[in-house]
Amino acid sequence: MNPKIDRTAVCDLVIIGAGPAGLGAAVYAASEGLTVVMIEANAPGGQAGTSSRIENYLGFPLGISGQELAARAYDQAQKFGCADPHRKDGGPRRLQQQAVPRAVR
C-alpha cells in the first residue's frame, strides 16, 4: 500500500454505469459489506430507465415502468450503503461527458 493514499477514499468496488447491471452489482456487492461507489454519466437506470413499460423482468408479472424499476434498484443499492463519498447527497457521481477520455480520480 502506498502510505500517501488517503485510506478513507479507498473502496472495494467502483462500478461504472448505473444501468440494470451496474445497479444489480451495487446491490449484491454492498449487501455483502463491500464499500461500493457507482459512477454514472446520466440518470440511474440506463436505457431501461427510459422504457415506458417492461413486462419481461423477473418478479414483475404485471410489468413495471423502467423509471420505477430503476428507482427501486437505486433505493435498494442506497439501502446497503452504495454511494459516492464525494457527493453530499450520497448518489452516484455524475461524469461530464468529454470528447477525450478522462481518468476518474
matplotlib code that plots the C-alpha trace (Angstrom):
import matplotlib.pyplot as plt

x = [0.0, 1.1, 1.2, 0.4, -3.1, -5.9, -7.3, -10.7, -11.1, -10.3, -13.2, -13.7, -15.5, -16.1, -19.0, -19.0, -22.6, -25.8, -27.9, -29.6, -26.3, -24.5, -27.4, -27.6, -23.8, -24.1, -26.9, -25.1, -21.7, -22.9, -25.2, -22.1, -20.4, -18.2, -17.6, -19.1, -19.0, -21.2, -20.3, -23.0, -23.0, -26.7, -29.6, -29.6, -31.4, -29.6, -31.7, -34.1, -34.9, -36.4, -38.7, -42.4, -43.1, -41.0, -43.0, -40.3, -38.4, -38.3, -40.6, -42.9, -45.6, -47.8, -44.9, -43.3, -42.1, -38.4, -38.2, -39.9, -37.7, -34.6, -35.8, -36.4, -32.9, -31.3, -33.1, -32.0, -28.4, -28.5, -30.1, -27.0, -24.6, -23.7, -22.7, -20.2, -18.2, -17.5, -21.2, -23.1, -26.4, -24.8, -26.0, -23.9, -21.3, -22.2, -19.4, -19.1, -19.0, -15.9, -14.7, -11.4, -11.3, -10.5, -9.3, -11.6, -9.8]
y = [0.0, 3.5, 5.4, 8.6, 7.3, 8.5, 5.2, 6.7, 7.3, 3.7, 1.4, -2.2, -1.8, 1.0, 0.4, 2.4, 2.8, 2.7, 0.7, -2.5, -4.4, -1.7, -1.3, -5.1, -5.3, -2.5, -4.2, -7.5, -6.1, -3.6, -6.2, -8.3, -5.5, -4.1, -0.4, 0.4, 3.6, 4.0, 6.4, 7.3, 9.8, 10.3, 9.2, 5.7, 3.0, 3.4, 2.7, 0.5, 3.6, 5.3, 2.4, 3.1, -0.5, -3.6, -6.8, -9.4, -8.6, -11.3, -10.7, -8.2, -10.4, -7.4, -5.3, -2.1, 1.2, 1.5, 4.5, 2.8, -0.3, 1.9, 3.9, 0.7, -0.7, 2.6, 2.8, -0.8, 0.0, 3.1, 0.9, -1.2, 1.7, 2.2, 5.8, 8.2, 9.5, 12.8, 13.8, 15.2, 13.6, 10.1, 9.5, 8.2, 10.7, 12.3, 12.4, 15.2, 13.6, 14.6, 14.1, 12.9, 10.1, 11.2, 9.4, 9.3, 10.2]
z = [0.0, -0.7, 2.6, 0.7, -0.3, 1.8, 3.1, 3.7, -0.1, -1.0, -1.8, -2.6, -5.9, -8.4, -10.8, -14.0, -15.1, -13.1, -15.6, -14.6, -14.5, -12.5, -10.1, -9.6, -9.0, -6.5, -4.6, -4.4, -3.5, -1.0, 0.7, 1.3, 3.1, 0.3, 0.0, -3.4, -5.5, -8.6, -11.3, -13.8, -16.8, -16.7, -14.5, -12.9, -14.9, -18.2, -21.3, -19.2, -17.1, -20.2, -21.1, -20.6, -19.7, -19.0, -18.9, -19.1, -15.9, -13.2, -10.3, -12.0, -13.8, -14.5, -15.7, -14.4, -15.8, -16.5, -14.3, -11.4, -11.7, -11.8, -8.8, -6.8, -7.7, -6.9, -3.5, -2.7, -3.6, -1.3, 1.5, 1.6, 1.5, -2.1, -2.5, -3.8, -0.8, -2.7, -3.1, -0.1, -1.3, -1.5, -5.0, -7.9, -9.2, -12.5, -15.1, -17.5, -21.0, -22.8, -26.4, -24.9, -22.4, -18.9, -15.8, -12.8, -9.6]

ax = plt.figure().add_subplot(projection="3d")
ax.plot(x, y, z, "-o")
ax.set_aspect("equal")
plt.show()
